[in-house]
């Protein structure tokens, strides 16, 4: 290194691989042939995923 240069080392962190849920899975909506990502743990594609209403601090959002 030359004077005034900055050195660096790699980031420390998890070396664990990403969780995978299987390749070649298809959306379970009848008639939909969308292939799901191996990293998507759902059973439906984004278009057919059932809507979930979140709760915020104990109150239901209407």
DRENPA-3360 file (N, C-alpha, C; in nm, 2 decimals, always signed):
BEGIN
1 = XXXXXXXX = +0.08/-0.12/+0.00/+0.00/+0.00/+0.00/+0.09/+0.12/+0.00 ~ +0.03/+0.22/-0.06/+0.11/+0.35/-0.06/+0.06/+0.43/+0.06 ~ +0.14/+0.53/+0.09/+0.10/+0.62/+0.21/-0.03/+0.69/+0.17 ~ -0.12/+0.69/+0.27/-0.25/+0.76/+0.24/-0.36/+0.67/+0.19 ~ -0.32/+0.55/+0.16/-0.43/+0.46/+0.11/-0.50/+0.39/+0.22 ~ -0.62/+0.34/+0.20/-0.70/+0.28/+0.30/-0.71/+0.13/+0.27 ~ -0.70/+0.04/+0.37/-0.71/-0.10/+0.35/-0.85/-0.14/+0.41 ~ -0.90/-0.25/+0.37/-1.03/-0.30/+0.42/-1.03/-0.45/+0.43;
9 = XXXXXXXX = -1.12/-0.50/+0.51/-1.13/-0.65/+0.52/-1.28/-0.68/+0.49 ~ -1.31/-0.81/+0.46/-1.44/-0.85/+0.43/-1.54/-0.83/+0.55 ~ -1.67/-0.82/+0.51/-1.77/-0.80/+0.62/-1.78/-0.93/+0.70 ~ -1.80/-0.92/+0.82/-1.83/-1.04/+0.91/-1.98/-1.06/+0.91 ~ -2.02/-1.18/+0.90/-2.16/-1.21/+0.91/-2.19/-1.36/+0.89 ~ -2.31/-1.39/+0.86/-2.35/-1.52/+0.85/-2.30/-1.58/+0.71 ~ -2.25/-1.70/+0.72/-2.21/-1.77/+0.60/-2.31/-1.87/+0.56 ~ -2.43/-1.87/+0.63/-2.53/-1.97/+0.61/-2.60/-1.94/+0.48;
17 = XXXXXXXX = -2.63/-2.05/+0.40/-2.70/-2.02/+0.28/-2.85/-1.98/+0.30 ~ -2.90/-1.92/+0.20/-3.04/-1.88/+0.20/-3.13/-2.00/+0.21 ~ -3.25/-1.99/+0.28/-3.34/-2.10/+0.29/-3.41/-2.12/+0.16 ~ -3.42/-2.24/+0.11/-3.49/-2.27/-0.02/-3.60/-2.36/+0.00 ~ -3.71/-2.35/-0.07/-3.83/-2.43/-0.05/-3.86/-2.52/-0.17 ~ -3.77/-2.55/-0.26/-3.79/-2.64/-0.37/-3.81/-2.57/-0.50 ~ -3.76/-2.63/-0.60/-3.77/-2.57/-0.74/-3.89/-2.63/-0.81 ~ -3.94/-2.55/-0.91/-4.04/-2.60/-1.00/-4.18/-2.60/-0.94;
25 = XXXXXXXX = -4.20/-2.53/-0.82/-4.33/-2.53/-0.76/-4.42/-2.43/-0.84 ~ -4.55/-2.45/-0.85/-4.64/-2.37/-0.92/-4.75/-2.32/-0.83 ~ -4.80/-2.20/-0.86/-4.91/-2.14/-0.78/-5.03/-2.24/-0.77 ~ -5.09/-2.25/-0.65/-5.20/-2.35/-0.63/-5.33/-2.30/-0.67 ~ -5.34/-2.17/-0.72/-5.47/-2.12/-0.77/-5.51/-2.20/-0.89 ~ -5.63/-2.25/-0.90/-5.67/-2.33/-1.02/-5.66/-2.24/-1.15 ~ -5.59/-2.30/-1.25/-5.57/-2.23/-1.37/-5.45/-2.14/-1.38 ~ -5.38/-2.11/-1.27/-5.26/-2.03/-1.27/-5.14/-2.12/-1.29;
33 = XXXXXXXX = -5.05/-2.08/-1.38/-4.93/-2.16/-1.40/-4.81/-2.09/-1.37 ~ -4.82/-1.99/-1.28/-4.70/-1.91/-1.24/-4.61/-1.99/-1.16 ~ -4.48/-2.00/-1.19/-4.38/-2.07/-1.12/-4.34/-1.98/-1.00 ~ -4.33/-2.04/-0.88/-4.29/-1.97/-0.76/-4.14/-1.98/-0.75 ~ -4.08/-1.87/-0.69/-3.94/-1.87/-0.66/-3.91/-1.98/-0.55 ~ -3.79/-2.03/-0.56/-3.75/-2.13/-0.46/-3.73/-2.07/-0.33 ~ -3.72/-1.94/-0.32/-3.71/-1.87/-0.19/-3.84/-1.81/-0.14 ~ -3.95/-1.84/-0.21/-4.08/-1.80/-0.16/-4.15/-1.92/-0.09;
41 = XXXXXXXX = -4.18/-1.90/+0.04/-4.23/-2.02/+0.11/-4.38/-2.02/+0.10 ~ -4.45/-1.94/+0.03/-4.59/-1.94/+0.01/-4.64/-2.04/-0.09 ~ -4.77/-2.06/-0.10/-4.83/-2.16/-0.19/-4.89/-2.09/-0.31 ~ -4.90/-1.96/-0.31/-4.96/-1.88/-0.42/-4.86/-1.78/-0.47 ~ -4.88/-1.73/-0.60/-4.81/-1.62/-0.65/-4.86/-1.49/-0.59 ~ -4.79/-1.38/-0.62/-4.83/-1.25/-0.56/-4.97/-1.21/-0.60 ~ -5.01/-1.25/-0.72/-5.15/-1.21/-0.77/-5.26/-1.29/-0.69 ~ -5.23/-1.41/-0.65/-5.34/-1.49/-0.59/-5.32/-1.51/-0.44;
49 = XXXXXXXX = -5.22/-1.45/-0.38/-5.19/-1.46/-0.23/-5.31/-1.40/-0.16 ~ -5.37/-1.47/-0.06/-5.48/-1.42/+0.01/-5.44/-1.29/+0.09 ~ -5.53/-1.19/+0.10/-5.50/-1.07/+0.17/-5.50/-1.09/+0.32 ~ -5.40/-1.04/+0.39/-5.40/-1.05/+0.53/-5.40/-0.91/+0.59 ~ -5.49/-0.89/+0.69/-5.51/-0.76/+0.75/-5.42/-0.75/+0.87 ~ -5.32/-0.66/+0.87/-5.23/-0.66/+0.99/-5.29/-0.59/+1.11 ~ -5.24/-0.63/+1.23/-5.29/-0.56/+1.35/-5.18/-0.46/+1.39 ~ -5.22/-0.34/+1.43/-5.13/-0.24/+1.48/-5.16/-0.21/+1.62;
57 = XXXXXX = -5.06/-0.24/+1.71/-5.08/-0.21/+1.86/-5.21/-0.26/+1.91 ~ -5.25/-0.38/+1.87/-5.37/-0.44/+1.93/-5.50/-0.40/+1.87 ~ -5.50/-0.30/+1.77/-5.62/-0.26/+1.71/-5.62/-0.31/+1.57 ~ -5.74/-0.35/+1.52/-5.75/-0.40/+1.39/-5.77/-0.29/+1.29 ~ -5.70/-0.29/+1.18/-5.72/-0.18/+1.08/-5.83/-0.22/+0.99 ~ -5.93/-0.13/+0.97/-6.04/-0.15/+0.88/-6.02/-0.09/+0.75;
% end
